Amino acid sequence: MGIIPSLIADALVKVNGSQTVGLASYNLPEISYKEEEITGLGTGSRKEILKNSIESLSMSLKIRGVDKEAISILKKNKVTLVLAAAVQVDGDDLSYLTIVATVKGSVKSFKMGEISKAGKLEPEMELNLDYYKLEINDEVIHEIDQINNTLVIDGRDIYDGIKAALGG
């Protein structure tokens, strides 16, 4: 069995390509397929998964302290974030795997967080996403563009078959 990289050595977030913000952590979007319940006379019901249709994407971010640059994301109509992480690969030689996620979307909600004596302030925001691309060591793993009908899952373009079936 091979070595499974799992320890995050460090990570950073860039807003609109340049400014780095101080985030404590972030959750990458969950990819969830739409489903439809199929029923018929004389049969039971079952759910069919639509492999070419993704539910709405969202993600959450925790900000470290009162980072005015990160909070300024609230006033933008659309924001592009580049989230990069270096993942330690255990083995004989110390090496790192690069994970880069690019997301585009709008702020859905913002919570300033809990304030308590000697406590840690971690404001949180949730983004609704139009676009999500995940790369591991420069290889595109997923790319979802809700506006331009792009759906690449595990490196496979799901719409290729649909386009071919439609003669396009």
Secondary structure in CASP SS format (residue, H / E / C, confidence):
PFRMAT SS
TARGET T0000
AUTHOR 0000-0000-0000
METHOD secondary structure of the structure
MODEL  1
M C 1.00
G C 1.00
I C 1.00
I C 1.00
P C 1.00
S C 1.00
L E 1.00
I E 1.00
A E 1.00
D E 1.00
A E 1.00
L E 1.00
V E 1.00
K E 1.00
V E 1.00
N C 1.00
G C 1.00
S C 1.00
Q E 1.00
T E 1.00
V E 1.00
G C 1.00
L E 1.00
A E 1.00
S E 1.00
Y E 1.00
N E 1.00
L C 1.00
P C 1.00
E C 1.00
I C 1.00
S C 1.00
Y E 1.00
K E 1.00
E E 1.00
E E 1.00
E E 1.00
I E 1.00
T C 1.00
G C 1.00
L C 1.00
G C 1.00
T C 1.00
G C 1.00
S C 1.00
R E 1.00
K E 1.00
E E 1.00
I E 1.00
L E 1.00
K E 1.00
N E 1.00
S E 1.00
I E 1.00
E C 1.00
S C 1.00
L E 1.00
S E 1.00
M E 1.00
S E 1.00
L E 1.00
K E 1.00
I E 1.00
R C 1.00
G C 1.00
V C 1.00
D C 1.00
K H 1.00
E H 1.00
A H 1.00
I H 1.00
S H 1.00
I H 1.00
L H 1.00
K H 1.00
K C 1.00
N C 1.00
K C 1.00
V E 1.00
T E 1.00
L E 1.00
V E 1.00
L E 1.00
A E 1.00
A E 1.00
A E 1.00
V E 1.00
Q E 1.00
V E 1.00
D C 1.00
G C 1.00
D C 1.00
D C 1.00
L C 1.00
S E 1.00
Y E 1.00
L E 1.00
T E 1.00
I E 1.00
V E 1.00
A E 1.00
T E 1.00
V E 1.00
K E 1.00
G E 1.00
S E 1.00
V E 1.00
K E 1.00
S E 1.00
F E 1.00
K E 1.00
M C 1.00
G C 1.00
E C 1.00
I C 1.00
S C 1.00
K C 1.00
A C 1.00
G C 1.00
K C 1.00
L C 1.00
E C 1.00
P C 1.00
E E 1.00
M E 1.00
E E 1.00
L E 1.00
N E 1.00
L E 1.00
D E 1.00
Y E 1.00
Y E 1.00
K E 1.00
L E 1.00
E E 1.00
I E 1.00
N C 1.00
D C 1.00
E E 1.00
V E 1.00
I E 1.00
H E 1.00
E E 1.00
I E 1.00
D E 1.00
Q C 1.00
I C 1.00
N C 1.00
N C 1.00
T E 1.00
L E 1.00
V E 1.00
I E 1.00
D C 1.00
G C 1.00
R E 1.00
D E 1.00
I C 1.00
Y H 1.00
D H 1.00
G H 1.00
I H 1.00
K H 1.00
A H 1.00
A H 1.00
L C 1.00
G C 1.00
G C 1.00
END
